Amino acid sequence: MIRLHNVSKTYTLKGRRDDGGSPRTVQALKHIDFHVPAGRIHGVIGLSGAGKSTLIRCVNLLERPTTGIVTVNGQELTALSGPALNAARHGIGMIFQHFNLLTSRTVFANVALPLELMGMRRGEIRERVTPLLELVGLDDKASQYPAQLSGGQKQRVAIARALASRPKVLLCDEATSALDPQTTASILALLRDINRKLGLTILLITHEMEVVKSICHRVSLISDGELVEEAEVGDFFTAPQTRLGRDFLNDFLKLEPPRALIDRLEENPSRHSHPVVRLAFSGDAVSTPLISRLARECGVDVSILQAKVESIQERTLGLMIAELMGSSDKTREALDYLESHDLHVEVLGHVQRND
Ligand SMILES: Nc1ncnc2c1ncn2[C@@H]1O[C@H](COP(=O)(O)OP(=O)(O)OP(=O)(O)O)[C@@H](O)[C@H]1O
């Protein structure tokens, strides 16, 4: 449904020149290849300045890529301009962090605006807008003005407006970043509902793992203009593949070894050290008494330093940081045992034994 092929974007900084007198540039996106199939909710997460906004704005050509091809719903947008591009954009709705509503228009008139611009007749507009206001739970607010609404209600108006032209794709640019956690949850629930009811494909950018965890099927990680990791959300939360992915996850879960232990961690094992491991387990492994089996079957003691159980959509995910205590042969055997039981095991380092 959404396909980016080798997309790069370079901004030229107006009025700024390098030492050689050439205009200064910023390469915001570098060779992005990316595909979101129909009906999916795909999140792109990254730190500030990583290129998230540029990426999402390149999908509907609010920013034109410097090079590369953007295809949405089978149409190559980068080959279009003028009226043809405007017509194609009717198939792509977009919502923003700060809602972008017209303050002088009522809720109804805000939602009606794109339909007016498309030249639709009044009666048709009413038939379209009324059920949309019901869908977003604002049918009793049709004649109010944005200033009379809460942030969450404003975003609901923006969602109804984005859906007015019956798009196949919805782009969400940090849509919940200005909202409190409870309102965020209600807007995410609405987006999930719309995705299911209308089969809408949703691409969202965010810096919040909570958003990814709550509604995304798949996630991409962007860093310095490059997509560095992509995975199904359950897999990403179980075993991120990059340092940045692990940083995002640890920050979100607050699951780090205690500071005093980090200071003692050594990279390489020695005859007198124990491994400190991060274990992630899902599915059957969550309900299996693995720790007592480790002690019984491998003869190692397990000191649990931190543990957490998270619900990631329909999956239950267990996470633990633990020190495995025993001889090096026994702890090696324990690590093999854990891996053979479908646990994701990451050795964080080794600490000198005190025994
Ligand atoms: N219009 C512009 N002109 C020049 N440089 C820009 C422009 N827009 C973005 N940039 C630069 O491109 C890079 C990526 O910016 P972008 O806004 O896409 O990142 P982001 O991940 O969305 O960041 P944030 O989360 O802070 O909004 C940054 O270095 C930024 O300074």
PDBQT file of the ligand as one rigid body, heavy atoms in Angstrom, charges set to zero:
ROOT
HETATM    1  N1  LIG A 401      12.839  22.375   6.305  1.00  0.00    +0.000 N 
HETATM    2  C1  LIG A 401      14.060  22.009   6.718  1.00  0.00    +0.000 A 
HETATM    3  N2  LIG A 401      15.151  22.668   6.328  1.00  0.00    +0.000 NA
HETATM    4  C2  LIG A 401      16.376  22.295   6.724  1.00  0.00    +0.000 A 
HETATM    5  N3  LIG A 401      16.625  21.244   7.520  1.00  0.00    +0.000 NA
HETATM    6  C3  LIG A 401      15.583  20.530   7.949  1.00  0.00    +0.000 A 
HETATM    7  C4  LIG A 401      14.236  20.873   7.579  1.00  0.00    +0.000 A 
HETATM    8  N4  LIG A 401      13.387  19.988   8.168  1.00  0.00    +0.000 NA
HETATM    9  C5  LIG A 401      14.169  19.122   8.871  1.00  0.00    +0.000 A 
HETATM   10  N5  LIG A 401      15.483  19.454   8.742  1.00  0.00    +0.000 N 
HETATM   11  C6  LIG A 401      16.626  18.733   9.321  1.00  0.00    +0.000 C 
HETATM   12  O1  LIG A 401      16.521  17.358   8.909  1.00  0.00    +0.000 OA
HETATM   13  C7  LIG A 401      16.862  16.460   9.963  1.00  0.00    +0.000 C 
HETATM   14  C8  LIG A 401      15.661  15.557  10.247  1.00  0.00    +0.000 C 
HETATM   15  O2  LIG A 401      14.602  16.351  10.757  1.00  0.00    +0.000 OA
HETATM   16  P1  LIG A 401      13.150  15.778  11.068  1.00  0.00    +0.000 P 
HETATM   17  O3  LIG A 401      12.294  16.921  11.492  1.00  0.00    +0.000 OA
HETATM   18  O4  LIG A 401      12.694  14.969   9.915  1.00  0.00    +0.000 OA
HETATM   19  O5  LIG A 401      13.476  14.807  12.296  1.00  0.00    +0.000 OA
HETATM   20  P2  LIG A 401      12.482  14.214  13.403  1.00  0.00    +0.000 P 
HETATM   21  O6  LIG A 401      12.971  12.833  13.670  1.00  0.00    +0.000 OA
HETATM   22  O7  LIG A 401      11.075  14.353  12.948  1.00  0.00    +0.000 OA
HETATM   23  O8  LIG A 401      12.758  15.151  14.649  1.00  0.00    +0.000 OA
HETATM   24  P3  LIG A 401      11.733  15.648  15.810  1.00  0.00    +0.000 P 
HETATM   25  O9  LIG A 401      11.294  14.405  16.528  1.00  0.00    +0.000 OA
HETATM   26  O10 LIG A 401      12.604  16.536  16.650  1.00  0.00    +0.000 OA
HETATM   27  O11 LIG A 401      10.627  16.361  15.116  1.00  0.00    +0.000 OA
HETATM   28  C9  LIG A 401      17.250  17.348  11.152  1.00  0.00    +0.000 C 
HETATM   29  O12 LIG A 401      18.640  17.492  11.124  1.00  0.00    +0.000 OA
HETATM   30  C10 LIG A 401      16.580  18.677  10.854  1.00  0.00    +0.000 C 
HETATM   31  O13 LIG A 401      17.294  19.749  11.426  1.00  0.00    +0.000 OA
ENDROOT
TORSDOF 0
